[in-house]
Amino acid sequence: MLLSGPFERFVEASPVSVMMRGIIENQFHPERLQRIFEENAVTQYTRTLPFATVAEVMGEVVFNVNPSVNAVLKNRGETLPVSVSAFYQKLNGVEPDVSAVLVRDSATQLAPVIRKLGLRTPLLRGYNIRIIDGNHFAATEHRLLETRRETAAPLPGQALVVLDPDVRLAVDVIPCEDGHAQERSLLNQVLPSVRLKDLWIADRNFCTLGFLFGIARRQGRFLIRHHAGLPLQLTGRRKLIGQSDTGKVFEQSAVIMDPETGRTMTIRCITVCLNVATRDGEQEVRILTNLSKTAADALKVADLYRKRWSVETLFQEMTENLTCEIKTLGYPRAAVFAFCLALMAWNGMSVIHAALRSVHGDETVEQNLSNFYMSLEIAQVYNGMMIAIPAAEWEIFQNLTTAKLAAVLKQLAAKVSLKKFQKSKRGPKRPQPKRKYSGNGQHVATARLLARRNN
């Protein structure tokens, strides 16, 4: 095996930690990060503090290896080439475009590795699926002078994220420093990335005439839930197509008009009459698409729309298993940078998923693997592993080809015991009993409640 000597104990005890560090070293080593920074930064420059060092410090926080940026800087002590104040100035000024390019580059580099390890069955053959959704960053602490007089929670920004579910990678991100900006105002930045044979899936907040016609003009396809504010002329008779897992599926044609040119486009309107109403009490969901019936019938369209939740899963896993939102970072650019590094980390976890699937099988990994426990082990092992194995030893990963990296990851995956990362399955949720006022303010003694159990 390629990894021997100082690696052996960690390969046996925590192969997933070795896998993650190997992926980071192969794709995001300092020279690569510095090159990306120099090619894309406009106002920032490197004098004493390399950009790669900033990314490395933030990476330790994102991976939960250290609880805060300040904790990492304290650990580094005199090895930090600049003062703490100068470090924060650099961090707070990282340009959003640089952060976004890091995510795109990670997807470009990691997708071939995943394909080499073996892809899952594509959601729709012949199309590149792109699921897009927005994420508003959580409010920060009132640390900035400008926020201290505000009672409102300061929002450091937001981002649109584009997911490729077939390779399970975040392939693009459109960051925005304005936490109050409407997501739709960012759609013009999305359209240039639309390509032939793309299929864009999104919720109704992205259902605008400009976005739908913009995708169509670029020979892409869309599958987007209808927004009530979008003018739509239904034509033809609504036909019952069949029954899906969520309800009865109907289809009819519809016409929309381009506000810029006045041209019209005939599309398909798929309506799902739900068995169970949504949280908002809605009884049906309308989905608009320009996919042909031969590419996907109405039942398939309804099923594809349900896959939109995979991007919600991405956000949930980033929040629960990684530190993608750091409450102490009040500056929007620092918040954007942290979020994009978390996306890169999630992409690295996706490669580990692919390696485990190639050895243990798709169904076993998808149904039983807990990302929480896997992330927890990586965070717990990482510092000790980096002390035991000097940084120079990891350089062996830097020049591995795609095929060789996939082979090494597969060998490591074979040593992973999935029982360590088994999901904790819970029973069905019980209805919450109606709570009563205790008559004793806001507190109640648990011991007294338990004492009543046997009475």
N, C-alpha and C positions, 0 to 999 in steps of 0.2 A: 504494500500500500504506500501511497505517496507520503502519508503522514506517519512519522515514527519519532523516536527519541522523546523530546519533551511533550509531544502531542498525545502520546499513547494513553496516559492516565485519563485525560479529558475525553479522548475518543471513546473510551470505554464507559466513563462515568456520565458524561453529558455531551453526546454527539451533536445535539441540536445547537448547543452553544458554539461548538467548533464550526458547524455549518454556517451559522449567522455571521460569525467573525470572518470566515473565509469569503462569504459573499461580499461583505463590506470591503474587505481588502482587495478583492478582485475588481470590483466595479467602481469603488469610491476612494481609492487611495489618494494621498495628498496631492500628487502631481496632477491627477485627473481633476480633482476639485479646483485646484489653483488655475488650471487651464480654462475650465468652464467660467470661473470668475473673471479672468482677464479678457475672455472673448465677449462677455455679455455685460459687464459692469460699465456704467457710463460716467458716474460721478465719483464712485469709490475707487481707491487704488491701494496697492500694497506697498508699505514702506518697511515696517518692522514686524507687524503681526500678519502672518499668512492667513488667507481666508480659510484654508484647510484646518487651521487650529481652531478658528471660531466654530466651524462645522463639527469638529470633533468634540469640543466642549458641549455644544448643544445636543449632540448625539447621545452623550451620556445621560443627559436629563430626559430626553425623549424615550430612551430605552429603560428608564427608571433605575439606571445604575447608580445615579446620584439624585438627591431630592431637589436640588436647585442649582442654578448657574453658579451662585456664589460658593456653594459647597465644592463644586468641581475646581473652581479657581483656587480655593484654599488648599485643596489636595495637591495642586500643581506647584504651589509655592513659588520658589525662585526660578523655576523652569519657564514660567510665563514671560515672554519677551517684552511685555509692556505692562503698564500699571493696570489695576482693576478698572479704573475710570476709563482709560483708553480702550480697554476691551469692550466695555459696555457701549462706548461711542461707536465702535466698529459694528457691534451686534445690532444696535438700534438703527443703523444706517444701511443695512443690507437691502439692496434694491429688489423689489418684488419680481422683476423680470429674471434676475439671477436665481431666485428661489424657484420660480416656475420652470426654468430650464433644467435645474437639477432633477426635478420630477420627470420631465420628458426624457431626459437622458437615461435615467434609471430604467424606465420602461423599455427604451430602445435597446439597452444592453442586456436586460434580463429576459425579455421575451424569447430570444433565440435559445436561451438555456432551458426555459420551460418547454419550448417546443421539442427540444432534444430529449427531455425527460418524458415527454408524452402528454398530448393535449386531451382534455375531456371532450366528450361529444359536443360539437358546436351547437349553439342555440338555434341558428338558422344557417344552413349551408349556403355558401356563396356570398355571404354578407359579413362585413366587419361590424359587430355590434358595438355601439357607443351609448352607454347609459350616463346621463348627465343629471347632476343635482347640486344644490347649493348647501353650504354649511356656514352659519354665522358663528364666529368664535365667541366663547363664553366671556362674560364681563371680567375685567381685571380689577385688582385692588386700586384704590385711589392714591397711587403713589406719585403720579405726576402732579406738579404744582397746579396745572390748569384744571385738574379733575377734583381737587380737594374741596372746592367750594360747591361742587355738584352733589345733590342727593341721588341723582340718577346714576345707574350703573354704567361705567365707561366701556363701550364696545370697541375692541381693537381692530376689527376688520371682518372679512368674510372671504369665501372663495367658492368658485364653481369647480367641481371635480368631474372628470370624465373617466369612466371605468370601462375597461374591456373585459367582460365577464368570461370570455372563452379562455383567456390566459390569466384571469384574476389579477390584473394589474391596473393601477391608476396611471393612465397614459398621458393625461394632461391636467393642468390646473390653471384657472384664471383667477389670480388673487386680486383683492380689492381692499385698499386701506380704509375705505369708508364703511363702517359697520351698519350705517343706516341706508346705504344705497339700495335701490331696487335691483333684485337679481336680473330682471329683464334688461337693465341698462348695460349688462355685461355681454349680452348675446352677440353683439356685433364683433366681439373679440373671439367668439367661438366659431363663427361662420368660415373664416379663412382655413380652418383645419378640416372642413368637410371634404370628403373625397368620394369618388365613384365607388359604388357598392357599399358605402357606409349606411348603417341603419341606426338612427338616433332615437333613443327611447327616453321619454321624460314625463314628468308630472304636468298638471295643467298650468302651473305657474310659468312654464316655458311655451305655452300655446299662444303665440303671437303670429300675426300674418307675416311680419317681416322675417321671423325665424323659419316658418314653414316654407315660404317661397324662397328664402335664401338657401335652404337645404336643397330644394328641388332644382334651383338654378345651377347648383354645383353637381347635379346628377346623383345626389344622395337620396336616401329614403328616410321618412320619419314615422314614428309610432308614438303619438303624444295624446294624452288625455285632453279632452275638449274643455276649454275654459268658457264659462257662461258669457263672458264679455266679448268673445270672438264671434263676429257675424258669420253665420253659417246658414246656407239654404239647402234644406234637405230635399232630395228629389227621389222619385221612384217609390216603390212600396217596401215597407220594412218586412223582411223575411226572417222567420225563425230558422236558425242554422242548426242549433243543437244545445246540449247541456254541458257546461264546464263544471269544474269543481266548485266554483263560486256562484253559479247561477245560470239562467237561460241566456243564450247568446243570439242576438239579432244583427242583421246587416242591411244597410241601404246606402245608396250613393248620396253625395253631397257636393256642393259647389262653394268655393271660396274665391275672393277677388283680391288681387295684388293691389295694395293701395298706391304703389308707385307707378305702375304701368297701366292699371285698369284691366289687366288680363285675368282671366278666370282659370281655375284648375278644378277638375273633377276628382274627388277623392272618395275613399270608403269611410263610412261611419259605422263602427262596430259598437253596439250597445249591450252591456252585460246587466241584466236585471238580477240583482244580488239576492242570494238566499238569506243573508244576514246584512243588515244595514251597516254602513261605515260608522266610524266614531262621530262623524258630523250628522248622522241620521239620514244620509243619502241612500236611496233605494236602487239607484242605477249608476253605471259608469259608462261614459261615452269615450271611445278611442278613435282618433282620426289617423289615417295612414294613407300613404300613396304607394304602398306595396301592392303588387299585383296579386290576384287571387291564386295564380299558379305558384307564386313564391310562398304565400302563407294564407290559408283559409281563415275564416273568422275565428274559429276555435283556437288556431295557432296564434293569431294576433292577440287574443285575450290572454293566452298563456304567456306570451312574450312580455306583455305589459306587467304581469305579476313579477317578472324577473327584475323589474325596476328596484325591488326591495334589496337587491344585492348591493347597491351603492349605499343604502341605509345601513346595511350590515357593516360595510367598510367604516362608516363614521362611528358606529357603535363600538366596533373592535378597537379603533384608534383611541376612543375615549376611555374604554375600560382597560385596555392592555398596554397602551402607550401614553406618554404625556404629550398630547398634541396641542393642549391649551394651557399655557403657564400663566397663572393669575398675577404673578409678580412682574411680568413683562408688559408694561403699559404702552410702549411705543408700537404702533401698527406694523412697522416693517419687521420688528423683532418677532411679533406674533405670527406674521405671515411666514417668516423663515422657519419658526418652530413647527408650524403646521405642515409645511412642505417637507421638512426632514422626517416628520412622522409618516407622511405618505411614502417616502423612500423606504422607511423601515417596514411599512406594511407590504410594500412590493418585495422586500427581502423575505418576509415571512411567507409570501405567496410562492417563492421559489422553493422554500423548505416544504411547503404543502405539496408542490409538484413532485419533489424528490420522494416524499413519504408515499404519495399515491402510486408512484412507479414501482414501489417495493411492496407495500401493504394493501394496495387496491383502492380504487376510487371510493367505493361505498364505505369501507371501513374508516377511511380518513375523514370523509365528509360528515359521517354520522357520529363518529366517536371522538374526534380530536378536539380538545379544548385549547383554543388559542390563549386563554387566560393562564392556564398552568404552564404552557410552553413559554410564554413571555416571562412568567414568574421565574422559571428556572434559568433562563438566559440572564435576567437581571441579577439573580443571586450568585451565579457562577462567574459572571463576566470579569469583575475586578480581580478575583483570585486567579483566574485563568491568565489574565494579562500580566500579572506579577510573575506567575510561574513560567509563562512562555513570552519571552521578550518580543518587542514589536518587530525586530529584524527577522525573527523566525517566520512571521506571517507573510513575509514578502514572497514566499513560495507560491502564494495564490495569485500574485499580481499578473503574471504573464501566462496563466493557464488559458488555453483556447476554450471556446464554448463547449466543445465535445469533451475535453479533459475535465473541465469544471463540473459538467453534468455527471461524468463518471465518478468523480470523487464524492459529490453530494449523494449519489446513489449508494455508494459504498457506506457512507456515514449513516444514511437513512436505514440501511439494513441492521444497524446496531441499535436503533431507537426502539425502546419498549413503549408501545402506545398505552400500556396500562398506566404509566406515570402521568399521562396527559388525558386520561379518560374524562369525558364530560360527566358532570353530576346530573343525572336525570331526575327531574322532579315529577311528582304526580300532578293530576289536574288541579287547577286553581279552585279553591273553595270560595264560595260567596262570602264577602265580608259581613259579619253581623252588625246590626245597627248599634252604634255606640251611644252610651248614656252619660249624662253629666254626673260626675262623682260627688258634687257638692263640696269639694275640697280644693277649689282653685284649679291649678294646672297640673297637680301632681297626685300620684297615687302610689302606695307602697306595694310593690310586687309581692312581697312576702305575705301580706294580708290577703291579697287576691288568691294566692296559691293555697292559703289556709282554708279558704272557703270551698276549695275543690272537693274535699272529703266530707263536707257538711251536708 
